[in-house]
Amino acid sequence: MEAYDTVDVLLARKSETIKVTAGNTAECSIALKIFASSILDSGYILWKYESSAYNFYREDSITEKASDICYCYGEPFGAVEDLKSNWYCVGKSSNDNGTGVLYRYDADSKKEQIAEISDFGYYFTDPLYYDPTEDALWFASYNNDILSLSKNKSPSSISSVNNINAVSGIDFSGKIGLAFAVQGSSLYLAYTDLSNFYFQYGKISGDGPFVFEPIGSPKTVSDLDLGVSGAITDIAILYDGTVYVLVSNVGNSLGDSGDSFIYNYNQSNTMYSRGALLKIQSTSSGFEVVDTLGWTGSSRQIAPVGDAIYGGESLKPLTAYIPSLSENSKKFYGPRRFVAIKPKEIAIADCGANFVMPNCNEGQRGNMFAHNRVVTVSLSGFTISGATELKNIKFSDLTLSGSGTSGAWILAVDCDNLQNEQ
């Protein structure tokens, strides 16, 4: 059963199973909790990557013009928006001394420093999450095998960050925190031990110290959905309780190395630039994936044209697990973050690469093309409804190296007289 308002915004959904014996009838009642008062309709919080630094900005539309900026050094630290159109960002100094600053920007882009955050250990890669059902801003960190959280009610009026408290009930030894999401008592965690990427669900209680009660066992990305691989890069829980998870697989392997990718080309390679949006629902024993969107499951060959030779050897085709240009409106290159949560749609920063090999018949070099775009997903149909390519900013640092490369070019003898156009 689904409930909608008068402008076709989904307010809640729920399903029940009932057993009916042949020849008999049965009734089933379903109670829906409507979240009409806490549906987030955010702007677009985007960022520009420059030399290991990230400049976040918020706009009402998808644009490359930054009206205000929150500066972060090192790994990107996500920014979030609340129900009152305030948005929050954690800035980190370049000396990496473990001190960050939480900023609040109001609807008129007025900047305010809320507090310094120090002595907490290490940030999650995406350490902020806003729960509109409780009007609460959460912060996540980890240190000495301990997961810590901070819950801040009514963040539009807070002047400091609540104490960061340890979470009992979870073993975080050897783990690196990636992303998390909270709605009421439900907590979803994404983390890695550098070998696998894990996703875990449970219930959290208390306002600090916190107690976590796992529901089911943590699952790796490969456990979540058959055929999907890579890293979990972001999590979002919408007002109806449905969970959306981004998975990215960019580089030369089935993993994902973060937000800086070096494609190593040595004449014959397998290249990955793909990802998926997973739709997840909780169950009594944990959670299950109910749908997958935008994944490239099979490879294609990108072959040189003509007698392409470098270093005395003929160049072999690339094996590419990458959407072709003809299908990129239905597939992801490498989803990084949720950048807007709307009543009818979500927007996702998507970053990856495509390749062409040298064409000796036309005198053209091979090339790596970086794609930085915002992909919009319709919630009602769970389909990609649009993709906006951004030409002057990048969400991740994509580079090409190896024998026979120069910059983004793949070289071959007598095949580099002209520059390619995408």
C-alpha positions in Angstrom: 0.0 0.0 0.0 1.2 3.5 -0.8 -0.1 6.9 0.3 0.4 10.1 -1.8 -0.5 13.7 -1.3 -2.5 15.9 -3.8 0.6 16.6 -5.9 1.6 13.0 -6.2 4.4 13.0 -3.5 4.8 9.6 -1.9 4.2 10.0 1.8 4.5 6.4 3.0 4.5 2.8 1.8 4.1 -0.5 3.6 3.4 -4.1 2.7 2.0 -7.1 4.6 1.8 -10.8 3.8 -1.4 -12.8 4.6 -2.0 -16.5 4.2 -5.4 -17.5 2.6 -6.6 -21.1 2.5 -8.3 -22.1 -0.7 -12.1 -21.5 -0.5 -11.8 -19.1 2.4 -11.4 -15.3 2.7 -9.2 -13.2 4.9 -8.8 -9.5 5.8 -5.6 -7.6 6.3 -5.3 -4.1 7.9 -2.3 -1.9 7.3 -1.4 1.2 9.3 0.7 3.8 7.6 2.7 6.5 9.4 2.6 9.6 7.3 5.7 11.9 7.4 4.2 14.9 5.6 5.6 17.3 8.2 9.2 16.0 7.9 9.7 15.6 4.1 13.1 17.1 3.2 13.2 19.3 0.1 16.8 20.3 -0.1 18.9 22.3 -2.5 21.9 20.9 -4.3 25.0 20.7 -2.2 27.9 20.1 -4.6 31.7 20.5 -4.4 34.8 21.2 -6.4 37.8 19.1 -6.1 41.2 20.9 -6.4 44.6 19.4 -5.3 43.2 17.2 -2.5 40.9 20.0 -1.3 37.1 20.2 -1.5 35.0 23.3 -1.8 31.4 22.6 -1.0 28.6 25.0 -2.1 24.8 25.0 -2.2 22.5 26.1 -5.0 18.8 25.9 -5.7 19.6 24.3 -9.1 22.4 22.2 -10.6 25.1 24.7 -11.4 28.9 25.1 -11.5 28.7 28.5 -9.9 29.5 28.5 -6.1 27.6 31.2 -4.2 29.2 30.2 -0.9 32.0 27.7 0.0 32.9 25.4 2.8 36.6 24.4 2.5 37.8 20.9 3.4 41.2 19.5 3.1 41.9 15.8 2.4 39.0 13.4 2.0 35.7 15.2 1.3 33.4 15.6 4.3 29.8 15.6 3.3 27.5 18.6 3.8 23.8 18.2 4.8 20.7 20.4 4.8 17.9 20.6 7.4 14.1 21.3 7.1 14.7 25.0 7.5 17.1 25.3 4.6 20.1 25.7 6.8 23.1 23.6 5.7 26.1 22.3 7.6 29.6 21.4 6.6 32.7 20.2 8.5 35.9 21.9 7.5 39.3 20.4 8.2 42.6 22.3 8.4 45.5 21.3 6.1 47.8 20.4 9.0 45.5 17.4 9.6 45.8 17.8 13.4 42.5 16.1 14.2 40.6 19.4 14.5 37.6 20.3 12.4 35.1 23.1 12.4 31.4 22.7 12.0 29.8 25.5 10.0 26.2 26.4 9.6 24.9 28.4 6.6 21.4 29.8 6.7 18.9 30.1 3.8 20.5 33.4 2.8 24.0 31.8 2.8 25.1 33.6 6.0 28.0 31.6 7.4 28.3 30.9 11.1 31.0 28.8 12.9 29.2 26.6 15.4 32.1 24.8 17.1 35.5 23.2 16.8 35.4 19.4 16.9 38.6 17.9 18.2 40.0 15.0 20.2 37.6 12.5 18.6 40.0 10.4 16.5 39.1 10.1 12.8 36.2 11.3 10.7 34.0 9.0 8.8 34.6 9.8 5.1 31.1 11.3 5.3 30.7 12.3 9.0 27.4 14.3 8.9 23.9 13.0 8.6 20.6 14.9 9.2 17.5 13.0 10.4 14.4 15.2 9.5 12.0 12.9 11.4 13.7 14.1 14.7 15.3 17.3 13.4 18.7 16.0 14.5 22.2 16.5 13.2 24.5 13.5 13.7 28.3 13.4 13.6 30.3 10.1 13.4 33.9 9.3 14.1 36.1 6.4 15.3 39.3 5.8 17.2 41.1 3.0 19.0 38.6 0.5 17.7 35.6 2.5 19.0 32.7 4.0 17.1 31.5 7.3 18.4 28.5 9.4 17.6 27.1 12.8 18.5 23.4 13.7 18.3 22.4 17.3 18.1 18.7 18.1 18.3 17.3 21.3 16.6 20.6 22.1 14.8 19.3 25.4 13.5 19.7 26.8 17.0 22.6 24.9 18.5 25.8 26.8 19.4 28.0 23.8 20.1 28.4 20.1 19.3 27.1 17.7 21.9 29.8 15.4 23.4 30.9 12.7 21.1 30.0 9.5 22.8 31.2 5.9 22.4 28.8 3.4 21.0 28.6 0.0 22.7 27.4 -3.2 21.1 29.6 -3.0 18.0 33.2 -4.2 17.4 34.9 -1.5 15.3 38.4 -2.9 15.6 40.4 -2.5 12.4 37.5 -0.7 10.7 37.5 2.6 8.7 34.2 4.4 8.8 32.8 5.5 5.4 29.1 6.6 5.7 26.1 6.3 8.0 22.4 7.2 8.1 20.0 7.5 11.0 16.2 7.7 11.2 14.8 7.6 14.7 16.2 4.5 16.2 17.4 2.9 13.0 21.1 3.1 12.2 22.9 2.0 9.0 26.7 1.9 8.8 29.1 1.5 5.9 32.8 0.7 6.7 35.8 -1.2 5.4 38.6 -3.3 6.8 40.6 -2.5 3.6 39.8 -5.9 2.2 36.0 -5.7 2.0 33.3 -3.1 2.3 30.5 -3.8 4.8 27.0 -2.6 5.4 25.3 -3.1 8.7 21.9 -2.3 10.2 20.7 -2.1 13.7 18.8 -0.1 16.4 20.4 2.6 18.5 19.2 3.8 21.8 20.2 6.6 24.3 21.3 10.1 23.7 24.9 9.4 24.7 26.4 7.1 25.7 24.7 5.1 22.9 23.9 1.4 22.7 23.8 -0.3 19.3 21.8 -3.5 18.8 22.7 -5.2 15.5 19.9 -6.8 13.5 21.4 -9.5 11.4 25.0 -9.8 10.4 27.0 -7.2 8.5 27.1 -7.9 4.8 29.8 -7.2 2.2 28.9 -5.4 -1.0 28.9 -8.7 -2.9 26.4 -10.1 -0.3 24.0 -7.2 -0.9 23.3 -7.8 -4.6 24.4 -10.5 -7.0 27.1 -9.1 -9.4 27.5 -5.6 -7.8 31.0 -4.8 -6.5 33.0 -1.8 -5.3 32.7 0.5 -2.3 29.7 2.0 -0.5 30.1 5.7 -0.9 26.9 7.1 0.7 23.6 6.2 2.4 20.3 8.0 2.6 17.0 7.1 4.5 13.9 8.7 3.0 10.8 9.7 5.0 9.0 6.4 4.2 11.9 4.4 5.7 13.3 3.2 2.4 17.1 3.2 2.4 19.2 4.1 -0.7 22.8 3.0 -0.9 25.4 4.1 -3.5 28.1 1.6 -4.7 31.0 2.8 -6.8 33.6 0.7 -8.7 36.2 2.9 -10.4 39.8 2.0 -11.3 41.6 -1.1 -12.4 40.1 -3.5 -9.9 36.8 -4.6 -8.5 37.3 -2.3 -5.5 37.2 1.4 -5.2 40.1 3.5 -3.9 38.3 6.6 -2.6 38.1 9.9 -4.4 41.5 9.8 -6.2 41.8 7.3 -9.0 44.9 6.5 -11.1 44.1 4.4 -14.1 47.2 2.3 -14.8 47.5 1.6 -18.6 50.0 -0.8 -19.9 48.8 -1.5 -23.5 46.3 -4.1 -22.4 44.1 -3.5 -19.4 40.7 -4.0 -17.7 39.2 -0.6 -16.7 36.2 -0.1 -14.4 34.0 2.9 -14.2 30.5 1.9 -13.0 28.2 2.0 -10.1 24.7 1.3 -8.8 22.0 2.7 -6.6 20.6 0.0 -4.3 17.1 0.2 -2.8 17.0 -1.5 0.6 14.3 -2.3 3.0 14.7 -3.5 6.6 13.5 -6.9 7.7 13.1 -8.7 11.0 16.4 -10.4 10.4 18.3 -7.4 8.9 17.7 -6.0 5.5 17.2 -6.9 1.8 17.9 -5.3 -1.5 14.6 -4.8 -3.4 15.9 -3.1 -6.5 19.1 -2.1 -8.3 19.6 0.8 -10.7 22.3 1.8 -13.1 24.8 -1.0 -12.9 27.0 -2.1 -15.9 27.3 -5.8 -15.5 29.1 -6.8 -18.7 32.3 -5.6 -20.4 32.8 -4.2 -23.9 36.0 -4.0 -26.0 37.5 -0.6 -26.9 39.9 -1.4 -29.7 42.5 0.6 -31.6 41.9 1.3 -35.2 44.6 0.7 -37.7 48.2 -0.4 -37.0 48.5 1.1 -33.5 52.0 0.3 -32.1 53.9 1.6 -29.1 57.2 0.4 -27.8 57.4 -2.1 -30.7 54.2 -3.8 -29.7 50.7 -3.7 -31.1 48.2 -2.1 -28.7 45.5 -4.5 -27.6 41.9 -3.6 -26.8 40.8 -2.3 -23.5 38.3 -4.5 -21.6 35.9 -1.8 -20.2 33.2 -2.3 -17.6 32.1 1.2 -18.4 28.8 2.5 -19.8 29.0 3.4 -23.5 28.0 6.9 -24.4 24.8 5.6 -25.9 23.7 4.1 -22.6 25.1 6.6 -20.1 21.6 8.1 -19.5 20.7 4.8 -17.9 23.9 3.9 -16.1 26.3 5.3 -13.5 30.0 6.0 -14.0 30.9 6.1 -10.3 28.3 7.5 -7.9 30.0 9.4 -5.0 27.4 11.3 -2.9 23.7 12.2 -2.6 23.6 15.9 -3.3 19.9 16.6 -3.0 16.9 14.9 -1.4 13.6 16.0 -3.0 10.0 14.8 -2.3 9.9 13.1 -5.7 13.5 12.5 -6.6 17.1 12.3 -5.4 20.2 13.7 -7.1 23.6 12.0 -7.1 27.1 13.2 -7.9 28.4 10.7 -10.4 32.1 10.7 -11.4 34.1 8.3 -13.7 35.8 7.9 -17.0 35.4 6.7 -20.5 38.2 5.8 -23.0 38.9 5.7 -26.7 41.9 4.0 -28.2 44.2 5.5 -31.0 42.7 5.6 -34.4 45.7 5.4 -36.8 43.5 5.7 -39.9 42.5 9.2 -38.7 45.7 10.1 -37.0 44.1 10.4 -33.6 45.5 9.6 -30.1 43.6 7.6 -27.6 42.1 9.5 -24.7 40.6 9.3 -21.2 37.4 11.4 -20.8 36.4 12.3 -17.3 32.7 12.6 -16.5 31.4 14.7 -13.7 27.7 15.0 -13.6 24.6 15.1 -11.4 22.2 12.2 -12.0 18.6 12.6 -11.0 16.6 9.5 -10.0 12.8 9.5 -9.9 11.6 7.9 -6.7 8.1 6.8 -8.0 9.5 4.8 -10.9 13.0 4.2 -9.6 14.5 5.3 -12.9 17.2 7.7 -14.0 15.2 10.7 -15.2 18.1 13.0 -16.2 21.9 13.6 -16.1 23.6 17.0 -16.1 27.2 17.0 -17.3 29.4 19.5 -15.5 32.4 20.7 -17.6 34.3 23.0 -15.3 34.3 21.1 -12.0 35.3 17.6 -10.9 34.0 15.5 -8.0 37.1 13.2 -8.0 40.6 13.3 -9.2 40.9 10.9 -12.2 44.4 10.5 -13.8 46.0 8.1 -16.4 49.5 6.7 -16.1 51.6 3.9 -17.4 53.6 3.0 -20.5 52.4 4.8 -23.6 50.5 7.5 -21.9 50.9 11.3 -21.6 48.4 13.2 -19.5 45.1 11.7 -20.5 46.4 10.5 -23.9 47.1 6.9 -25.0 49.8 7.1 -27.5 50.8 5.0 -30.6 53.3 5.6 -33.3 51.9 7.9 -36.1 48.5 8.0 -34.3 48.9 11.3 -32.5 48.6 14.0 -35.0 45.1 15.1 -34.1 43.3 15.7 -30.8 40.1 13.8 -30.1 36.8 15.4 -29.4 34.4 13.6 -27.2 
